[in-house]
Amino acid sequence: MDRLRILLLTFVLQLAGTLPVVAQTKTPASPVLHYTLRIDANDLSGYTVSIRVYHAPHRFRLAMATHHEYDDRYWRFVTDFHAEAPASFTREDSAVWSITTSGEEALVSYRIRLLPLPPPHFSQRPFLSPVGGLVGDLHSFMYLVEDTHTPCRLTLQLPYGWEAATGLDPMPAPAASEPPLDFLVSSALQLLDAPILVGRLHSWHFVVDGTPHEVAYLSMTPTLSFDSIALVANIQKIVRQTVGIFNSFPYRHYSFLLEDASAGALEHGNSVTIGATAADLSSARPDIYGEIAHELFHSWNGMSIRPSGFTELNYGPQQLTTGLWFNEGVTMFYTDLIGRKTGMPVDDSTRLAHLTNLITRYYRDTGNSVLPPGRVSLADYVQPGPLGDYSASTHLQGELLATCMDMLIRDATNGQYCFDDVMRRVYRHHGGQEPFRDTDIENEVTAVCGCKEAHTFFEDYLYQGKPIDFASFLSRLGLRLQHDQPSAIDRQGRPLPDTRVFSWILRDDTSLRIGITNPNSCWAMAGIHTGDIITAINGLPMHTRSDFQTAMNRLHIGDTALLRLKKETGTKIVPVYITGYSTPLITLTEDPAANTKQRRLLQQWKDGLR
């Protein structure tokens, strides 16, 4: 074995904690991988990946992983797969390649073909442009199925003048003036959870409590049209407020990867990809800060605190969990709270106004008060259908459950503790450790509030899925709730037609399907159900969601919509008589008879204090 390879193996294995500091020249018992990702400036239709496996097993498998939240199925875009002799390969499955070799090393290479992504594209998806792009993570790299904890090295070969920003640990650059393009990775799990922003980047750095943070921005224009100082300062405020909840970081360093001409955001263990157009960053109230607060909080609650049901790496179907109400809903709870404490833009003027809107949405979609949060969690990342003719939101359910638990704890402890204390305990006992179950959260809430009511709360609202009795929790803070159901009207006071339906298309299909959001709607009463294939409305063909929405916009109360549905038994015409409908009107007011304790707890809650 040559000296360079020995140094590489020693350096990587030291990082992974598998070798002492003293260099060893003996071949390790397990394989070590060296990935190279190459981008050719003259061909931005994709990029090439090679994997050199040192101390290769006689037979091993490489696979493209599936994200638990989505499945972009990037194995479809793997081309030119090749194993250098004496190795050979077969494709076992759509996402799995089996390699056999008689040598001590194996070299595998392939190309990722990129799809054209018209702006704004979703920020998680890889792309390349003349000024840069996004690569890396599970969209780019295969992993060794038999050993997901194999350490590895990653080398980037980029066009001249391009830099890279990522949550991976860089190797020391050959010269101080050169950006790091080599990274040391402890396992496949870390490699496949690290997107890489590449190109002519703008970057800034700051440190919070000794932990470094990077903000990297890929702009589609040469100059910046927004206040970068304000951007970085506001992100720093969000980081400080978030770590103050947990009192420690779940990462050694963090990278905010901001992309122009894209939208959406996706969390990773120590990074986030987020769409940030120059127009939004230049606006008076940028939308980006709420998304940053949300995805950053996921580094704790979602990446470190993980629900049962998710395995580390998976190349099969998406995995499901009953715990998203906590990971997503509680994160929504803190997204709003962090925004208020940092002075960032939020949707509602006060916490009371925000809670009013949440409860209104809870009753507007009837599934929220009928279906247990665990069942809604299982359906959160899949296509319509699992909830039948109901619509419900695990994000909304979880945020309201966290709000009620917060009120319960404040009342039971006379304001000494709040939901922050639950989060600290969950992070301490489950962060980076065993995945949690609902019973684990119940135990932590019980430990904080010291009350028997916690068990009743979980039994009623989590395990049985009973409607939340908001009034009983609001009264603890001296608040009253009034729930009315007036007719839905437009801005001119005219009754609105019941168009509480939507259309969708099943993946790998072209048929337009209908979705029912309320089993009491005129559509459900006509015998239509979620998943029915619709081909025409009033004789007009339905091919796209735009076609469907146009037809909905033409309907008025008293009309009869003739839907042509495709059934297994043939085509069926279903008449739907369009009626009006009622909608929840929620009013929260302060009880003038509230006692001193209630008024004090309410003020603390309004301020997000304890």
Secondary structure, DSSP 8 states (H G I E B T S, - for coil): --HHHHHHHHHHHHHTTSS-SS---S--SS-EEEEEEEEETTEEEEEEEEEEEET--SEEEEE----SS----GGGGEEEEEE-TT-EEEEEETTEEEEE-SSSEEEEEEEEE-----SSEETTS-EEETTEEEEEGGGT--EETT-TT--EEEEEE--TT-EEEESSEE---SSTTS---EEEES-HHHHTT-EEEEES-EEEEEEETTEEEEEEEE-SSSS--S-HHHHHHHHHHHHHHHHHHHSS-SSS-EEEEEETTEE-EEE-SSEEEEE--HHHHHSSS-THHHHHHHHHHHHHBTTTB-BTT--S--SSS----S-HIIIIIIHHHHHHHHHHHHT---SSSSHHHHHHHHHHHHHHSGGGGTS-HHHHHHTTTS-S-TTTT----HHHHHHHHHHHHHHHHHHHTTTS--HHHHHHHHHHHHTTSS-B-HHHHHHHHHHHH--THHHHHIIIIIIS-----HHHHHGGGTEEEEEE--B-B-TTS-B-----EEEEE-TT---EEEEES-TTSHHHHTT--TT-EEEEETTEE--SHHHHHHHHHT--TT-EEEEEEEETTEEEEEEEE----B--EEEEEE-TT--HHHHHHHHHHHHT--
